[in-house]
Every structure is written in structure tokens, then in C-alpha cells.
């Protein structure tokens, strides 16, 4: 396994290679997304076109059926019967007045005549496809490729009217491979009026639950057209086209923009890696040069306002005087593993600077923050034991603070924290309420004190949703027999309210800002009397 990891480390240690890889991957993703958008737009356009076409079909077919019904109603209403000259004239007038009636005929058992003169008189060769109370419908009466043959025929009494294929194709622009179907028998049977026969039903789960007029299927589009007659339905079916991808309008910009964005991502990745490498190297040099310094945030007992200890804070002041925020270099140090060196440095510096003060004030303590890597391993206990023996300081005077977010594996963390506590070190949970440490876990952890995050302290006395969190944490801590430290106290009202709620200790700018070792020693010197007990 290590043999495999070595080449990978070598690859990922090359900023340009990582930048190119990030650019290629992002280009692929962006281009795929652009292509997906283009295809989606094409499908939307196809559906919109089919929707509009189906609506035109419905309107025109209603006109065709309406004129056929009107024509046969006119013939049925007259008193003429037979095939005399008056009948032929009446048939011709009906054909001339209608745009869609190709042939009007009178057919009884003995004679037949048509407005077409001596041409073939339409006569149905089978029973009507639709036998309504008033009208009879014949659909697709002949399969012969002749535009003059009837595509739709309507009958009432002895009269027949029909529209030819030629008339019908003039009013409906059928898409390639599409078909106009008439659905009979409550949709169970489909008769093609125009176009080839289609599989019916089109899917195993037909009819669909959707009531939309346009149904989109993977291989076809189906447009259902409501009609005024309950005897039939009209359906337009067209296969889904696979046209070449066309990037109309602003879509053509997606691909060049994707490539530009991919290049930008690659460049930003390179800058980020170089910056991290630069900061990692700078932090390593800062450790060697002594640019890191430890400040001390005093912790006071709220009841007596006496200093009982301090929290050690690491700060990075570069050689040019600029200050690098811990929020920037601490997470980076945790990711690179340098946080162990920083923790060891803080421990060593605390004991070097305050060892004599701690020996002289056995009830004074300093807390040191632990990263997740030290919470999940027993290393820090060994380091602390060695340094404490060298400086002759009690383990009870060095407390360790862990955050809820650092408790990645509660079981492992519990064992390691228990080992620290068994050695005499107090254990504090820092920023409590901002992580994911449940009450059931908290009950099993070897903890001496909870530190309430500043955000909940700031909400005290306000109508914010989090204003009740701090009192809840205080009551919970008391039920578990834990001490409480409130962080970020900035005004007297907060201190009084927290004290009335039973909070033991507090820290914040109300009492003191982070102090250097000399300033902290001066503070302790001014107040020699230490309160009984410590976290």
C-alpha cells in the first residue's frame, strides 16, 4: 500500500498537474451540463412544436367534422328523395358550398347518385366504425394510395358525405412518420385516418394518469385532442425526432463560456495550491523563527471577580509585523498535520513562561486547545507528562479544551480523554452548543467543565431564537455536576445575568483582553489570593 501511495503523493504535490486536472474535470462537467441544457432546450422546443401542431390539428379537424355534419344535415332536412335532377342539383350545391366535402351522395336500396356526376359513387363496404344515434362514421375507407378516395365518411339516413385524403392533408400538416388516429371503443381501438398504422396501446400502462394533452414518451410524442363527440377521440402520434444539435440563440455561448470557466477554475486551483504550499512553508518557518506567540485570555470567577486561570491562545505575527488570523492558519495546520507541532509549541511555551507562576499558585491553571488529531490519539498525554516533569508543574494546572467538532469518534475520544483525566488534567468542552455532541454522549465523556460559545452569550437578553440556549446549557451542566465557563462576556449585564443563572466562571473583554505572559503575570501578582477549586 505505501508503494502505491508514494506515486500518488508525488502526483498531488505538483501544483500544475493538479490545476490541469481540475481544469479538465471542470471542463468535462461544464460541457456535459451545457450539452444537457442544449438537449433539454431542444426537447422543450420539440414538445412546444408538437403542442402547437396538435392544437392546430384539433381546430382544423373540428372544422372538417363540423362541415361534414352540416352538409349531411342539410341534405337530410330536404324533402327530396331519389336520383332525379333536383337531387343531383342539391348534392352539387352542398359540395360547392363546403370546403371540405369532396363527395355528397344519395344511396338507397335501388339507386345511387353523387355530386361527382358519372364518377364512382361512394358506397361503404363495411359497417360503420361509429354508429351514433344520429350519424354514422366510416374511417379510412380505403387503403389505396389515391388522394381522391374518402378518408372520412359521414352518413345520415340515405345521405353520405365524405372528405378525401387530399382535402385532409391540405388542412393538417402531418409530421414525418406521424399518424392521425381516431380512437374508438373508449380508447381501446385506434384507426389511422392519415399516416401509417401505429401500435396501440402505445405502452403497457395505457391510459396514463396524466391529464395533459401532450404526453412525452421516450420514442414518441402523443397529442390527445378532445372532441365534442363522446363516440371518438382524436390522437396525433409522431416519433421523436433526433435532429442534429442546434445551438440557437444564447445556447451557443455555453460551450465557450464553459471552457473559459474551466480555465479559471484551473487557475484558481493553482493559486489555491500555491497559497497553501506557501502558507504551509511559511508556517513551518514561523515555528523555526519563533514568529508564533502565545497570549493568555484570563478566566475569572464571576462571584468574586478573581482570576482563576487563562486560556492559551496562539497568534502568528509575521516578521513584517502583520498578524495572520488563527481562523486562517489553524484549519490549514490541522489539514497538513502541523497542528501537532503548534500544540507542542503552545504547551512548551506556557510552561516556559508561566511555570514559576503555576508552581507558586497551585490553584491557578492554564487551558490548552486540542485539535481532533490529538483527541483521537494518546500522543499529547505523553508530551504533556514529559514537559510537566521538566518544569515541576502539576498536571491539574494544565487543562485541555476540546471542541464538539473534534469528537469524530466518541468512543475513541472518550478513552483518550479519560487517560488525560486520569493523569490529573481537567477536560473542558469548548464552544458547547455549536457541534453535534448529544446529551447521551456528554453523559459518558470524562468532562469537568463546559464552555458556552460567545454566540449564545451575545443572544442573552434579546429576542433572538438562540437566547434560550445558554440557560438550557447551564441547567444541563448543573444536572451533570459540571462547571460552566461563559465565553465572550462584554458587558456587566451579561456577567450579572450569567452569575444569577449559576455560571461559575467567565472570560471576555469585560474582564481583560488576551494578555502577553508578562501582562498576565502582572495581573496574577496584583491578585495573589486564588479562589478555592478550579475546573
N, C-alpha and C positions, 0 to 999 in steps of 0.2 A: 504493500500500500504506500509506504513512504516513497518508493521508487516512482510511483505514478504521480504523487503529489508534487515532487520536485519539478518536473517539466511544467506542470500547471502553474506553480508559483512563478517560474521563470517567464511564462507567457503573460500572466497577470501583473507582473512587475514592469511590463513595457507599456508606458502610457499611450504611445502612438498606436500600438496594436489594439489596446482596449478601446481607444477612441474610434478607430476604423471599424472595429466590431460593433460598437454602439451605433455608429452611423449606418452600417449595413443592416443591422437588425431593425432599427427605427425606420429606415427607408423601406424595408420589406413590409413592415406593419402599416406604415402610412400609405404605401402604394396599394396594399391589399384593401385598406379601408377606403381609399379613393376609388378603386375598382368596384368595391361593393356598393358605394354610393352611386356610381355611374350605372351599374346594373339595376340597382333599386329604382333609380330615376327612369331608366328605360322601361322597366316593368310597370311603373306607375303610368308612364305615357301610353304604353300599350293598353293597359286597363282603361285609362281615360278615353282612348280612341274607341275601344270596343263598347264602352258605356254610351258614348255619344252615338256611335253607329247603331247600337241596339235601340236607342231611343228614336232615331230616325226610322228604323225598320218598323217599330211599333206604330208610329204615326202613319206611315205610308200604307202599311198593311191594314190598318183600321179604315183608311180611305178606300182601299180596294174592296174589303168586305162590305163596307157601307154602300158603295155604288152597286155591288152585285145584289145586295138585298133590296136596295131601292129600285133597281131595274126589274127584278122578278116580282116585286110588289106591284109595280105599275102595270105589268102585263097581267097579273092575276086579277087586278081590280077591274080591268075592262071586261065587257060582255062578249067580246069576240071569241069564237072557238072555231077550230077548223083551219084549213090552209088556203083560204081564199086570198084575193088580192089585198083586202083590208088588213088581214092578219099579217101578211108579209110587210105591208107598209108600217104597221105598228112595231113589228120586230126591228125593221130598219131604223125607225125613229129612236127606239131605245138604244140601239147600238151607236147611233150618231151622237146622241146626247151624252153618252158616257165615255169617259176617257179610258176606262179600264175594261169595259165589256167588249171582248173580241167577237163573241158569237152569242146571239139570242135565238132560241128555238122553241117551237111548239111541237110536242111529241105526245101522241095518244096511241091507242092500240092499233089504229089503221093508217094514220098518216103522220107525216113529219115535215116540217119546213123550217127554214132558217133565214136570218138576215143576210147570210152569205150567198144567197141565190142557189145556183146549181152545185155549189161545193158540198162537201161532206157535212151532213147534219150531225151535231154532237149527240151521241146516244151512250149513256153509261153502260158499261159491260159487266158491272157488278153492283151489288147492293151498296147503298150509301154508306160512307165511312162514319158519318154522323147523322143520326135520324132524330131530329129535334121535333118539337111539337108543331113548328111552322115550316122550318126549312130542312132540306136535305143537302148534305155536303159530300162532294167527292173530291178526294185529294190525289194529286199526281196520277191522273187517269191514264197516262201512257208513258212508257219508258223510252219511246222513240225520240232520237235527237232532232226534234222538229220544233222550232220556236212557235209555230202556229197551232200546235196541239195544246189542249187545255191543261193548265196546271192546277187550277181551282175551278170547280163547277158547283153551282148552287141551283137547287130545284125547289119549286113550289107549285103544287098542282101539276098541270101538264107542261109548265114552262120551265125552261132551263136557260141559265146564263153562265158564261164562262169567261175567264181571263186566260190569255195564252202565256206561255213561258216568256215570249218576247216582251209582252206587256209587263210581266212581273219583274223581269231582270232590269227593265228600264227604271223601275221605281226603287229597287233595292240593290245596293252595291255590295254584292256578296264578297267577303274576303277570300283569298286563295285557300282552297281546301275546306272552306266553311260550308255549312248547310243550314237551311231554314227548315225546321221541323214543326209539325203540328202534333201536339200530344193529345192522345185520346184515352178513354177509359181511365179517367182520373190520373193521368200521367204514366200509366203502365205501358202504353204503346206509343211509338213515335213513327210518324210517316213523313219522309222527306218530301218537301214541296220543291225546293231548289237545292242543288248540290248533291253530293254523294250520300249514301246511307251511312248512318253513324251508329256506333254501339250504344244500345240503350237497355238498361240504365247506364249512365256513364261511369258509375262507381258502385262498389258493393254497399255503401252506406247511403244510397239514394232513397228517399229525398233528404237533402241536407237540412240541418236545423236552422241554418241562417235564412233570414227572410230578405236578404239583399237581392236586388235584381241581377247584379253581376256576381257570378261565382268564379273564383280563380282556382284552377286546378293545376297541378304540375305540368301537364301536357296540353291543356286546352282551357279556353275561356267559354263560359256558358252564360248567355244573357236570357233571362226569363222575362217574357213580355206579358203582362196581364191583359186580358181581353174582356170585352163586355159580355161575352157568351160563357155560360158555365160548362158548355159542352166540350170546349177545347182550350188549349193553351198554345202559345207560340214560343218557340225556343230557337235562339240563334247560337250555333256552336262553331267555334273557329279554333284551329290548332294554334298553340302558342308559337309565335314566330321567333326565330333565332337570328335576328338581323345582326350584321356586324356592329360592334360597339361604336356608337357615335357620341362624341363629347361635344354637345351643343352648348352654347351659352357659356356660363362661368365654369361648367364642369371641366373644360379643357385646362383650366388653371390648377386643378387639383394635383396633377402629376408633377409639373414643375415646382409647385409650392411644396409638395411632399419631399422632393429631392432637396430643396433649399432647407426645409426644416430638418431633414436628416443630417445635412452637413452642419447645421447649427448645433444639433444635439451632439454630434461627434466632437465639435469644437468645445462645447460646454463640458463634455465628459473629460476631454483632455485637460481643460483648465481646472476642473474639479480634482482630477487625479494629481495634477502637478501641485495644486494648492495643498492637498492632503499630504503629498510626499514632502512638500516644502515645510508644512507645519509640523509634520512628524519629525523631520530632521531638525527643525528649529526647536521643537520641544526637547529633543534629545540633547541639543547643545545647551538649552536653557538649564537642564538638570546638571550638566557639567559645569556651566559657568556660574551657577548659583543665582540665576535670574528668578527662580521661583522663591516666593517668600510666604511665610505663614503669619496670618493675622488671627486675632482671638476675639470672638464675639462673646462678651460676658453674659453669664446667666445669673439672674437674681432671684432670690426668694421674694415672692410678691408680698408676703405679710410683713417681713422686716426690712425689705429693700436692701439686703446684704448680698454681696456677690458670693456665689457658691461654686462657681466654675466657669468654664468657657467652652465654646465650640471652636475647634481649629479649622480655619478656612485657608485654602491655598490660593495664592494670587500669582499671576505671571506678569511681571513688569520687565519689559524688554530693555536692552541696553540703551535704546534711544529714548527711554522714558515712557513709551506708550504702554498702555495696560490692555492685555488681552482678556476678554471675558471668559470666566470659567464655563459658561454655557457653550462656548465655542471649543475650548481645548479639552475639557473633561470628557465629553462624549467621544471625541476623536481618540483620546488616550484609552478609553475603555475598549474601543474597537480594535486598536492596534496592540493592546496588551501593556502599554506604557503606564497604565494606571497603577500597576503594582509598584513600579519604581516611585511613582508620586506618593502612594500611600506610605511606603517605607521612608521616603524623604520626610513626610509630614511627621511621622512617629519619631524619627530621629531628631528632627528639628525641635519638636515640642519638648522632648526630654533634655536636649542640649540647652534650650533657652529657659525652661521653667523647672528643670529637675530640682534645683535647690529650693525653689518656692514650694513645690509639691512636697518635698521632704519636710519642710518646715511647717506646712499646713496640711496635715493628714486628711482633713475633711474636704479639701479642695480637689477638684477633678477637672480633666480636660477630655472632651469627646472628639473622636476622630471618625470621619465618614469612611465607610467601606463600600467599594464597588461590588457588583454582583459576582465577579470572578473570585473575590476574596470571601464572599459569603458562602459560596458553593465549594470552597476548598479550605483545608485546615492550615494553610501556609501562614496566615497572618498571626496566628497564635504563637507559632514558633519564633517569628520575627520579634513580636512584642516581648516574649519571655526573655530573649537574649538582650534586648535593649533595656528592659526594666532591671535586669540583674546588673548590667553595667552601670546604670545610673542610680541604683538602690532606691527605686520608686515602687510603691505598692501597686499591684495590678488593679486594686479598687479605684485608683486615681486616674486610670485611663479607661474611658468608656468608648464603646463602639456604636456608631449610628448606622443603621441600615434602612433603606427605603423599601416600601412595599413592592415597588417595581423590581427590586433586586432579589426578591424571593421567587426565583424562577421555579425551583423545585422545593416546595415547602418542607418535605421530609429530609432532604439533604441539608437544607439550610438549618433546620431545627437541630440536627446533630452537631453541626459545626458551631452554631451559636451556643448550644449547651456546653460544648467544650470550652469556649471562651468564658462563659459564665462560671463554669466550674473552676477556672483559673483565677477567678475573682473580678473579672472585667464586667462592669454593668453594660447592659444591652438596651439600646433605645431604638424605637421605630420612628424614623424621620418622615416628615410630610404625611402624617397619617391622614387618611381620607381621600387621598388623590390616586391611590393604586387599586389593587384588587385583592387585598388581604381580608378575607371574610372573618366574621366573628369566631366561627368554628376553628379556623386556623390559628387565630390570635390566642385562643384559649390554650393551645398546645405549644405555642412558641415560648422559649425562655426569655421573657422580656421584663425589664424593670420599669420602663417609662415610655410614654407616648408623647411625641411632639406634634402639636396641631399645626397644620400648614397655615401660612400667612393669609392665604386667600379666604379661609374661614374666619380668621380673626378680623379681617377687614370688613366682613359682612355683618359683624355684630352690631346691633342697634339699627340696622337698616331693614327695609322690606324685601331684600333680595331673597331668592329661593333658597340660597345656602346659608341664611342667617341662623337657622336652627341646627346646623351640622355640628358646630363647636360644642354647644351644650349637650348634644347627644353623645359626642365622643367623650366628654368629661364624665358623664354619668356611666358610660360603658367602662371607662378606665377605672373608675372608683369601684364598680362592681367586681372587677378583676383584681382589685388591690394594686393598681399601678399608679405611679406618679404621673403628673402631666406637666409638660412644658409648652407654653404658648409662644410661637414664633411671630416676629414681625409686629410687636406691640409698639405703636407710635404715638399714642395719646393716653392721658391719665384716665379718661373714661373707660377705655378698653381694659386697662390694668385693674381698675376698681371692679368692673363687671366680672372679669375673669376670677379675681380673688373671691368675690362673693359666690361664684359658682364652685369654688373649691379647688381652683387651679393652684398648684404648688409653686411653680417657677415660670419665669418669663424671660424673653430676650427680645431686643429690638432697640430702635433708635431713641425710644423714650428714656432708656437707661444709659446706653452707650452704643456708639458705632463700633465697627471692628477696630481693634487696637493692635498696635505693634507689641512685641514682647515687653519692651521697656515700659510702654504705657500701661500694659496690663499688670506688670509687677508694681508699678506706682499705685494703681488702683487697689491692689491687694494690700499694699503697705499701709494705705490710709485706713483700711478697714481690716484689722488683724482678727477680730473676733469672727470666727466661722460658725454658721448655724449647724445645729446637730442634724446629722443624716445627709445623705446625698443619693442621687438616683442610682 
